[in-house]
Amino acid sequence: DIYASNDKQEWLLLGKFDIGDPRDEDGNITSAKIQEAIDGHEFELDNTSAAFRYFKFSITGSFGSETNVYGSEITLFGLDNVEN
């Protein structure tokens, strides 16, 4: 889940995303799914949000490890805030 806020008190849900279970029918993670994770997952919002100051990325479930989740990079793209 991705949230935005301007005061860290009230959070607006911008989107809910699911990469799906990477395991096959035998419970194995294929090399294609491992490569997909290495390449990174991309999510696009349905609508443009209002400007915000704070961003929260909430992981609500995982497959495999229940104690460790590793993120390497989050890149945000948005509209240019400079007036012409």
Stockholm file with secondary structure:
# STOCKHOLM 1.0

chainA/1-84         DIYASNDKQEWLLLGKFDIGDPRDEDGNITSAKIQEAIDGHEFELDNTSAAFRYFKFSITGSFGSETNVYGSEITLFGLDNVEN
#=GR chainA/1-84 SS CEEEESSSSSCEEEECCCCCCCBCTTSCBCHHHHHHHHHCCCCCCSSCCCCCSEEEECCCCCSSCSSCCCCCCCCCCCCCCCCC
#=GC SS_cons        CEEEESSSSSCEEEECCCCCCCBCTTSCBCHHHHHHHHHCCCCCCSSCCCCCSEEEECCCCCSSCSSCCCCCCCCCCCCCCCCC
//
